[in-house]
């Protein structure tokens, strides 16, 4: 179950990141693994 969630999660996260400034996008990418 956890693996399926991890696979589904990146898509919406990346979609939101596309609309953010590069600095925030990089921050989200850096924090993403930590949140998991």
ROTI-646271 format. One record per residue: residue in three letters; residue number from 1; x, y, z of N, C-alpha, C, O in turn. Coordinates in steps of 0.2 Angstrom, whole numbers. Example, Ala and Ser with C-alpha at 12.3 -4.5 7.8 and 13.67 -1.06 7.14 Angstrom:
<r ala	k 1	nx 66	ny -28	nz 39	cax 62	cay -22	caz 39	cx 66	cy -16	cz 39	ox 71	oy -17	oz 42>;
<r ser	k 2	nx 64	ny -11	nz 35	cax 68	cay -5	caz 36	cx 64	cy 0	cz 39	ox 67	oy 6	oz 40>;
//
This chain:
<r unk	k 1	nx 4	ny -6	nz 0	cax 0	cay 0	caz 0	cx 4	cy 6	cz 0	ox 3	oy 11	oz -4>;
<r unk	k 2	nx 10	ny 6	nz 4	cax 14	cay 12	caz 4	cx 17	cy 14	cz -2	ox 18	oy 19	oz -4>;
<r unk	k 3	nx 19	ny 8	nz -6	cax 23	cay 9	caz -12	cx 18	cy 13	cz -17	ox 20	oy 17	oz -21>;
<r unk	k 4	nx 12	ny 10	nz -17	cax 7	cay 13	caz -22	cx 6	cy 21	cz -20	ox 5	oy 25	oz -25>;
<r unk	k 5	nx 5	ny 22	nz -14	cax 4	cay 29	caz -12	cx 10	cy 34	cz -14	ox 10	oy 39	oz -17>;
<r unk	k 6	nx 16	ny 31	nz -13	cax 22	cay 35	caz -15	cx 23	cy 36	cz -23	ox 25	oy 41	oz -25>;
<r unk	k 7	nx 20	ny 31	nz -27	cax 20	cay 32	caz -34	cx 15	cy 37	cz -36	ox 16	oy 41	oz -41>;
<r unk	k 8	nx 9	ny 37	nz -33	cax 4	cay 42	caz -34	cx 6	cy 49	cz -32	ox 4	oy 54	oz -35>;
<r unk	k 9	nx 9	ny 50	nz -27	cax 10	cay 56	caz -24	cx 14	cy 61	cz -28	ox 12	oy 67	oz -28>;
<r unk	k 10	nx 20	ny 59	nz -31	cax 24	cay 64	caz -35	cx 20	cy 68	cz -40	ox 22	oy 73	oz -42>;
<r unk	k 11	nx 15	ny 65	nz -43	cax 12	cay 68	caz -49	cx 9	cy 75	cz -47	ox 10	oy 80	oz -50>;
<r unk	k 12	nx 4	ny 75	nz -42	cax 1	cay 81	caz -40	cx 6	cy 86	cz -37	ox 6	oy 92	oz -38>;
<r unk	k 13	nx 11	ny 83	nz -34	cax 16	cay 87	caz -31	cx 20	cy 91	cz -36	ox 21	oy 97	oz -36>;
<r unk	k 14	nx 22	ny 87	nz -41	cax 26	cay 90	caz -47	cx 21	cy 95	cz -51	ox 24	oy 100	oz -53>;
<r unk	k 15	nx 15	ny 94	nz -51	cax 10	cay 98	caz -55	cx 10	cy 105	cz -51	ox 10	oy 110	oz -54>;
<r unk	k 16	nx 9	ny 105	nz -44	cax 9	cay 111	caz -41	cx 16	cy 114	cz -41	ox 16	oy 121	oz -42>;
<r unk	k 17	nx 21	ny 111	nz -41	cax 28	cay 114	caz -41	cx 29	cy 118	cz -48	ox 32	oy 123	oz -48>;
<r unk	k 18	nx 26	ny 115	nz -53	cax 27	cay 119	caz -60	cx 24	cy 126	cz -60	ox 26	oy 130	oz -63>;
<r unk	k 19	nx 19	ny 127	nz -55	cax 16	cay 134	caz -55	cx 20	cy 138	cz -50	ox 18	oy 144	oz -49>;
<r unk	k 20	nx 25	ny 136	nz -47	cax 28	cay 140	caz -41	cx 35	cy 142	cz -44	ox 38	oy 140	oz -49>;
<r unk	k 21	nx 38	ny 148	nz -41	cax 44	cay 150	caz -43	cx 50	cy 145	cz -42	ox 49	oy 140	oz -38>;
<r unk	k 22	nx 55	ny 145	nz -45	cax 60	cay 140	caz -45	cx 63	cy 139	cz -38	ox 64	oy 133	oz -36>;
<r unk	k 23	nx 63	ny 144	nz -34	cax 66	cay 144	caz -27	cx 61	cy 139	cz -23	ox 63	oy 135	oz -19>;
<r unk	k 24	nx 55	ny 140	nz -23	cax 50	cay 136	caz -20	cx 50	cy 129	cz -22	ox 49	oy 124	oz -18>;
<r unk	k 25	nx 50	ny 129	nz -29	cax 50	cay 122	caz -32	cx 56	cy 118	cz -29	ox 55	oy 112	oz -28>;
<r unk	k 26	nx 62	ny 121	nz -29	cax 68	cay 117	caz -27	cx 67	cy 115	cz -19	ox 69	oy 110	oz -17>;
<r unk	k 27	nx 64	ny 120	nz -15	cax 63	cay 119	caz -8	cx 58	cy 113	cz -8	ox 59	oy 108	oz -3>;
<r unk	k 28	nx 53	ny 112	nz -12	cax 48	cay 107	caz -11	cx 52	cy 100	cz -13	ox 51	oy 95	oz -10>;
<r unk	k 29	nx 56	ny 100	nz -18	cax 60	cay 94	caz -20	cx 64	cy 92	cz -15	ox 65	oy 86	oz -14>;
<r unk	k 30	nx 67	ny 97	nz -11	cax 72	cay 95	caz -6	cx 68	cy 92	cz 0	ox 70	oy 88	oz 4>;
<r unk	k 31	nx 62	ny 95	nz 2	cax 58	cay 93	caz 7	cx 54	cy 87	cz 6	ox 52	oy 83	oz 10>;
<r unk	k 32	nx 53	ny 85	nz 0	cax 49	cay 79	caz -2	cx 51	cy 73	cz 1	ox 47	oy 70	oz 4>;
<r unk	k 33	nx 58	ny 71	nz 0	cax 60	cay 65	caz 3	cx 60	cy 65	cz 10	ox 58	oy 60	oz 13>;
<r unk	k 34	nx 61	ny 71	nz 13	cax 61	cay 71	caz 21	cx 54	cy 70	cz 23	ox 53	oy 67	oz 29>;
<r unk	k 35	nx 48	ny 72	nz 19	cax 42	cay 71	caz 22	cx 40	cy 63	cz 21	ox 35	oy 61	oz 25>;
<r unk	k 36	nx 43	ny 60	nz 17	cax 42	cay 53	caz 16	cx 45	cy 49	cz 22	ox 45	oy 43	oz 23>;
//
